[in-house]
């Protein structure tokens, strides 16, 4: 089939589906070596049906070194929509292929739509920005929880300040969504600590912290913003004032503010 990419495939699906489960290893080997996307799709479709009740060979195949093969296996497993396979997929969080890592994030969202967010937080050190933002999108839904101690190594790293502004904002909002009041001491320190070193970047972080506190809008968050209004630099005091207005608006119109 590799020698003739345009070869006629009429009836091939029927032939493959007539195989017993004993043919699963052979079909996996075939899928791993096919180069044409159309041919891959036909074999993958057969495996989706034949291996649904005997997935072990496909799960073992996730450790294969060929990224295209692993992506095809992931596509099949995700179509089964069975949370039992979550552990096997999550082992690929450090896979060298970007698309595989993106599929891992998607799988976490499907198989673990709520709960402990630590696995997603671990993906925020990924070298690929799109993988990090995919993880952040899930973390900001409010469906996951994580203690501040899991966030601390990430936001305390010297390199954190060098991340893009949009990413730092998303991280602070994810911290708010997963840790709630537990992150307030960290945000409060950002508001009130004074430094001439990297002052512009620290003011930028403090403004993002104020924004997150405004959206958190708990009594402790409002108290931190009030303290920031008294002790912070002029730019950060303004950010705190804006955040307090946001918090008041949210308390009166929670659904509108959330959107």
N, C-alpha and C positions, 0 to 999 in steps of 0.2 A: 504493500500500500504506500510505503514511503517512496518507492520508485515511480509510482504512478499517482501523483496527488489528485488528479481529476478522475480517477477510476470510478466507474459506476458502483454505487453502493445500494442499489435497490434490493430489498429483501435481506440485507445484512442484519438489520435489527431483529427480524424474525428468527434468523439463524442463531444469533447470539442469545436471544431469550429462550431458545429451545435447549440451551445448555443447562446442566444441573449445577448445583453449588460447588461441585468438584472442579468446575471450570473457572472459579473465581481467581485463583492464583495466575492462571494463564491469561485471563482478561486483564488483570492488573499489569502483568508484564507487557502485554500488548499496548495498553494505555501509556505505560511509561516510555515506550519507544516510538510511538507514532508522532509524526511531525506535523501533519495536517490537522487544523483545528476542527474541520468537519468530521474527519475520521475519529478524532478524540471524543467529540460530542456523542457519536454513535456508541462507542464502547462505554463511555461514562454513563450513558442512559441505560445500557444493559446492566452495568454494575449497580446502578441505583436500585434496580428491581431485584437482581439476583442476590446481592450481598446485604440487603436490608436486615435480614435476620441472622446473618453470619458476617459481621463487620470486621472481625479480627484482622484479616489480611490487609484491609484498607487502613485500619488504625496503625498497624505496624509499618505500613508504607509511608506514614507521615514523617518517619525518620530518614527517608531517602534523601540523597544529596541533590537530586534533580528538582529545582524549584517548580518547573512547569508541571511535573507529575504531582508534586505535593499540592499545588494550587488546584489541580483537577480533582484530587482526592478530597480536599477541603470542600469544594463545591458540591460534591456528592453527599458528604456527611452533613453539611448544613441543610441540604434539602430534606434530610430525614428528620431534622428538627427534634432531636432527642438529647435532652440535657445530660444523659449518661456519658456523652462523648466530650463534655466540656473539659475534663481534666487532660485528656489526650491532646486536645487542640491548644490548651493554654501552655503546654510545654514548648510551643513554638514561638513564644513571645520574643525570643532573641534570634529567630531564624535570619540568616543573611539576606534573604529576599524581601524587599519592601512590600510587595503585593501579598506575600504570605502573612507578614505581620499585620497588614491592614485587615486581612480576613480573620485573623485572631481577634482583633478588636471587635469586628462585626459579630463574631461568634460569641464573645462575652456578652454583648448586648442582647443576643438572641437567647442564649442558654442561661445566662445569669442576669436577668433584667433588673435585679436589685440585690442588695446585700453588701458584703464587704468590698470596698473599693480599692484595697491594697494592690491587687494585681494590675488594675488600670493605672494607678499612680506609678507603679514601676515602669510603665511604658512612657512616662513623661521625660525619661532620659534618653529616649530613642533618638538616633541621629537624623531621622526623617521627620520633618515638620508635620506632614500630613498624618502620620501615625500618631504623633503627640496630640494634634487637634481632634482626631477621631476619638481618642481616649478622653480628652477633656469634655467633648460634647456629651459623652455618657455621664461623666462625673458631675456635670452641672445640672443634670435632670432632677436631682434631689432624691433619686432612688437608691443611691449608694451612701454608705457611711464609712468613715475612717477617722481614727483619732489624730490629733495634731502631731503626735510623735511619729506617725508615718510620713507626714508632710515635711517635718522639720529638716531632715537631711537635704531635701530638694531646695527649700527656700533659704536655707542657711549657707548653701554653697556659694563660694566667691563668684562663680560663673552665672548665678541666677540673675544678677543685675544686668548682664549682657544679653539676656533674651529679648526678643522683640516686645514692644509695648503691648501689642494685642495678646501675646501669649502670657505675659505676666498678669494682665487683667483677667484672662480666662482662668489662670491658675488660682488667683485670689477668689474668684467667684466659685470655683470648684471647692476650694477650702471652706468657704462659707456654707456651701450646699451639703458638704459631707461631714463637717465637724461642728457646725453651729457655734455656740458660745465658747467652745474650747479654743477657738482661734483668736479670740478677742485680745488676750495679753500680747500675742505676737503683733497684731495690727496696731494695738495701742503703743507699743514700743516704736513702731515705724512712725507714728504720728508725733511722738514727744521727744525722741532722741535727736540731739542737735550735733551736727558734724560739719566741718568745713571740707572734709574729704568727700569727693563724689557728691557734693551737696545737691546738684541738679538731679542726678539719678535717684538720690535718696528721697528728695521731694516728690519725684515722679512716683516712686513706690508708695510713699505716704498717701498721695492723692488716690492711688488705686486702692489702698487699704481703707481710706475713708469711704470710697464708693461701695466697697464690699460691706462695710459696717452699715451703711445706709440701707442697703438691700436686706441685710440681716434684720435690722429694725427691732431687735429685742431690747428690753430695758438696759441690759449690760452694754449692748452695742451703742445705744444712745448716750450712755454715760461716758463711754470712751470717746465718742465724737465731741461731747461737751468739753471733756478734758483737752482734746486736741485744739479746740477753739481758743483755749486759754494759753496753752504752752507751746503750740507749734509755730513754725515760721509763717510769714504772711500768706504765702501761696497755699500752704497746707491748711491754714485756718479757713481760707476761702473754700477749699475742697470739703472741709468738715461742715461748713455752713450749708453748702449745696447738698451734701449727703443727708443732713438733718431734714431739709425740705423734702428730699426724696423719701425719707423714712415716714414723715408725716403724711405724705401723699399716699404711700403704700398702706398705711394703717387705715386710711379712709376709703381707698379703692384698691384692695389687695390684688384682685384679678387683673386690673388694668396695669398696675405697676409691674406685676410679674411678666406681662407680655412685653 
